[in-house]
Amino acid sequence: MKKVERINIIMRYINNRAHFTISEIMREFNISRSTAIRDIREIEAMGMPLVAEVGRDGGYFVMNNSVLPTVRFTDNEIKALFIAFMATRNQQLPYLESRQSLAEKLLGLISENQQESLVLLNQILLFEGTNPNNPDLLDLSDLPHPMLEKLIQILLVDRYLLITIKEEKVIKSYPIYLLHLYREKSHWLIEGFDLKDEKKQIVPVDDLTDVKPYPTKKRLTKKKILEKLSKQEEAINLVLELGPKAIAQFKKYHPLKVSISYTNPYQTTAILKTFIHVNHSEELTEITNWLLFLGGDIKVREVPEEVLEGLQERLSLFCP
């Protein structure tokens, strides 16, 4: 690790702590005592208001109510931020205009040489959903659904919502407790607990016509909601281990209720756990077709007999 990068990281480390010692810095960053002392002195010289405590167990703390020095970004950190902005183009993410102003500020903070590197990256790197004929970082072409930002603003205050949706030309409203807001298959979805029917619901944000806090005083607590949901959860009966090829197929298509958990930091292996309604013929057929779609890069740890029979039946069509 280069010295400039190490000092920047140490600054963030000590700024997030009420108290620290030289020994802690030595252990955390695997440096000698003399190097740790030199780094601390250099950080003090840069303007960070550190106060030394005298005594056997003495250390340092950051003085309260003081202006801290401007955070410095390394070249790699700037590239990481820029690439993150590039990767989120055409993803219908909220606060797009704020993301644009952040990019403009970032470009204004860096040197001309760094700007040239970012321009080159913008020309070379293309991500899914990027228009190769107009790969402009500040292009406002991926505006999200207008309800998304309003929904997020309300969620920061209250997760008990009264949502109004349009389904097949019918408008209806009902109260929910929002569990998660997530994006899947290019659509934003609300996973919520229906406070009226007391069951989990998945609602596309695209179907929302209005959303506001649910004003009733007679609310189920979050603890009660989670207790009810845990009682309603079916036992898992399908467990798969996925390799890189199967993960690639999964990303292309998967049933809405199915998700995977990556089992290594490189996201090349994953595990899938879900429940299949074997008595629902349509769902059984869909899962059978989907397992064939995943290909051979899977290991089956647990599967219902009905699914195996469906797979054997399908395979028999190719091997009479």
Secondary structure, 3 states (H helix, E strand, C coil): CCHHHHHHHHHHHHHCCCCECHHHHHHHHCCCHHHHHHHHHHHHHCCCCEEECCCCCCCEEECCCCCCCCCCCCHHHHHHHHHHHHHCCCCCCCCHHHHHHHHHHHHHHCCHHHHHHHHHHHHHCCCCCCCCCCCCCCCCCCCCCHHHHHHHHHHCCCCEEEEEEEECCEEEEEEEEEEEEEEECCEEEEEEEECCCCEEEEEEHHHEEEEEECCCCCCCCHHHHHHHHHHHCCCCCEEEEECHHHHHHHHHCCCCCCCEEECCCCCCCEEEEECCCCCCHHHHHHHHHHHHHHCCCEEEEECCHHHHHHHHHHHHCCCC
